[in-house]
Amino acid sequence: MSLTDVDGAFEAVTESVDEVRRWLWWAQGPLDEDSYHDFVRAQSEKFVNDVEWRYYVIDRFDNHLVGGGSINPAHSTDTQSASVGYWIRTSCTKRQFATQAASLLTDAAFTYLTEIAEVEISMDVANVASARIPAKLGFSLRGEFDRAIRAPGHTGRGFIWSLSRAAWRGPQESGTSSSLTQPRTLSDS
Ligand SMILES: CC(C)(COP(=O)(O)OP(=O)(O)OC[C@H]1O[C@@H](n2cnc3c(N)ncnc32)[C@H](O)[C@@H]1OP(=O)(O)O)[C@@H](O)C(=O)NCCC(=O)NCCS
C-alpha cells in the first residue's frame, strides 16, 4: 500500500464507511483525509520493513480501485502461518472481488513466505459474507474462538479457516478480474 493510490482508496473507504466501520478495526475513529494518509504512510513503512503487507485491489479491466487486502504473520497456532484479510468498496460487492483478492493473497503468501505451512482467514461469526469467502476457496473451518471486540459489528466470537500448503493448488491466475498493486515504497509516491 502506497500513497500513490491514496485518493482513490480514501474515496472507496468513505463510500463504504458503514460497512468497513461495522467490521474493521482500522476504520474506527476519525476518517478524514489526513488521518487516512497517516494510516497509509504507517502501513507503507510496515510493508517495506516486512512487518505486514497491505495492498489495494484493482479491477484489472478498468483500473478502478475496488478495495484492499492484507497478509500478516499469524499467531493463532504453533504452525508457521500467515493470515489474509480483505475489504471491498460497497458499490462493488457481490461480484467475487473479495474471493479473487483472497485467492491472490493466499497464492502470494504461499509463494513468497516459503516458511509458512498454512494460510488463515478469520472473521467475526456474525460476518456471514466474509465467511463465505474461505469456504469458496477450499479452506477448512478450524473452529470458533474468542476474539477481541474491535468494531461495532463484532460479537466477541470468531471463525478461523485455514488452508495447508499441502492442500493449496498453486497459483490460480486464470480468469481473475482483479489484481493486487505491486509493492511500492513511499519514495515512489
Ligand atoms: C465481506 C466483503 C469483503 C465481501 O466482498 P464481496 O466482494 O462482496 O465478496 P464476494 O462477492 O467475493 O463473495 C461474497 C459472498 O458472500 C455472499 N454475501 C454477500 N453479502 C451477504 C450477506 N449479507 N449475507 C450472506 N451472504 C452474503 C455473496 O452472495 C457471496 O457468496 P456466493 O458467491 O456464494 O453467492 C465485503 O462485503 C466487505 O468489504 N465488507 C466490509 C469489510 C469486511 O467485512 N471485511 C472482512 C473482514 S473479516
The ligand as an SDF file (V2000), in Angstrom:
LIG
                    3D

 48 50  0  0  0  0  0  0  0  0999 V2000
  -17.2750   -9.0790    3.1850 C   0  0  0  0  0  0  0  0  0  0  0  0
  -16.8260   -8.4730    1.8730 C   0  0  0  0  0  0  0  0  0  0  0  0
  -15.3100   -8.4630    1.8170 C   0  0  0  0  0  0  0  0  0  0  0  0
  -17.4020   -9.3280    0.7180 C   0  0  0  0  0  0  0  0  0  0  0  0
  -16.8970   -8.7910   -0.5060 O   0  0  0  0  0  0  0  0  0  0  0  0
  -17.5110   -9.2660   -1.9000 P   0  0  0  0  0  0  0  0  0  0  0  0
  -16.6140   -8.7940   -2.9830 O   0  0  0  0  0  0  0  0  0  0  0  0
  -18.9500   -8.8930   -1.9560 O   0  0  0  0  0  0  0  0  0  0  0  0
  -17.3860  -10.8430   -1.7730 O   0  0  0  0  0  0  0  0  0  0  0  0
  -17.6450  -11.9140   -2.9320 P   0  0  0  0  0  0  0  0  0  0  0  0
  -18.5250  -11.3300   -3.9810 O   0  0  0  0  0  0  0  0  0  0  0  0
  -16.3210  -12.4450   -3.3650 O   0  0  0  0  0  0  0  0  0  0  0  0
  -18.3920  -13.0770   -2.1410 O   0  0  0  0  0  0  0  0  0  0  0  0
  -19.2960  -12.7310   -1.1190 C   0  0  0  0  0  0  0  0  0  0  0  0
  -20.1400  -13.9180   -0.7850 C   0  0  0  0  0  0  0  0  0  0  0  0
  -20.9280  -13.5660    0.3440 O   0  0  0  0  0  0  0  0  0  0  0  0
  -22.2900  -13.5820   -0.0270 C   0  0  0  0  0  0  0  0  0  0  0  0
  -22.8950  -12.4720    0.6640 N   0  0  0  0  0  0  0  0  0  0  0  0
  -22.7250  -11.1740    0.4220 C   0  0  0  0  0  0  0  0  0  0  0  0
  -23.4500  -10.4650    1.3010 N   0  0  0  0  0  0  0  0  0  0  0  0
  -24.0630  -11.3660    2.1050 C   0  0  0  0  0  0  0  0  0  0  0  0
  -24.9340  -11.2730    3.2180 C   0  0  0  0  0  0  0  0  0  0  0  0
  -25.3310  -10.0820    3.6970 N   0  0  0  0  0  0  0  0  0  0  0  0
  -25.3700  -12.4170    3.8070 N   0  0  0  0  0  0  0  0  0  0  0  0
  -24.9710  -13.6100    3.3400 C   0  0  0  0  0  0  0  0  0  0  0  0
  -24.1190  -13.7680    2.3040 N   0  0  0  0  0  0  0  0  0  0  0  0
  -23.6880  -12.6520    1.6950 C   0  0  0  0  0  0  0  0  0  0  0  0
  -22.3320  -13.4460   -1.5110 C   0  0  0  0  0  0  0  0  0  0  0  0
  -23.5280  -13.9640   -2.0410 O   0  0  0  0  0  0  0  0  0  0  0  0
  -21.1080  -14.2640   -1.8910 C   0  0  0  0  0  0  0  0  0  0  0  0
  -21.3540  -15.6520   -1.7890 O   0  0  0  0  0  0  0  0  0  0  0  0
  -21.6860  -16.5570   -3.0890 P   0  0  0  0  0  0  0  0  0  0  0  0
  -20.5810  -16.3310   -4.0800 O   0  0  0  0  0  0  0  0  0  0  0  0
  -21.7280  -17.9430   -2.5520 O   0  0  0  0  0  0  0  0  0  0  0  0
  -23.0090  -16.0510   -3.5970 O   0  0  0  0  0  0  0  0  0  0  0  0
  -17.3730   -7.0240    1.7050 C   0  0  0  0  0  0  0  0  0  0  0  0
  -18.7780   -7.0440    1.8960 O   0  0  0  0  0  0  0  0  0  0  0  0
  -16.7380   -6.0630    2.6780 C   0  0  0  0  0  0  0  0  0  0  0  0
  -15.7140   -5.4730    2.3750 O   0  0  0  0  0  0  0  0  0  0  0  0
  -17.3310   -5.8890    3.8750 N   0  0  0  0  0  0  0  0  0  0  0  0
  -16.7860   -4.9380    4.8590 C   0  0  0  0  0  0  0  0  0  0  0  0
  -15.4000   -5.3240    5.3720 C   0  0  0  0  0  0  0  0  0  0  0  0
  -15.3030   -6.7620    5.8440 C   0  0  0  0  0  0  0  0  0  0  0  0
  -16.2370   -7.2920    6.4480 O   0  0  0  0  0  0  0  0  0  0  0  0
  -14.1440   -7.3880    5.5720 N   0  0  0  0  0  0  0  0  0  0  0  0
  -13.8790   -8.7200    6.0340 C   0  0  0  0  0  0  0  0  0  0  0  0
  -13.4200   -8.6770    7.4600 C   0  0  0  0  0  0  0  0  0  0  0  0
  -13.0770  -10.3040    8.0710 S   0  0  0  0  0  0  0  0  0  0  0  0
  1  2  1  0
  2  3  1  0
  2  4  1  0
  2 36  1  0
  4  5  1  0
  5  6  1  0
  6  7  2  0
  6  8  1  0
  6  9  1  0
  9 10  1  0
 10 11  2  0
 10 12  1  0
 10 13  1  0
 13 14  1  0
 14 15  1  0
 15 16  1  0
 15 30  1  0
 16 17  1  0
 17 18  1  0
 17 28  1  0
 18 19  1  0
 18 27  1  0
 19 20  2  0
 20 21  1  0
 21 22  1  0
 21 27  2  0
 22 23  1  0
 22 24  2  0
 24 25  1  0
 25 26  2  0
 26 27  1  0
 28 29  1  0
 28 30  1  0
 30 31  1  0
 31 32  1  0
 32 33  2  0
 32 34  1  0
 32 35  1  0
 36 37  1  0
 36 38  1  0
 38 39  2  0
 38 40  1  0
 40 41  1  0
 41 42  1  0
 42 43  1  0
 43 44  2  0
 43 45  1  0
 45 46  1  0
 46 47  1  0
 47 48  1  0
M  END
$$$$
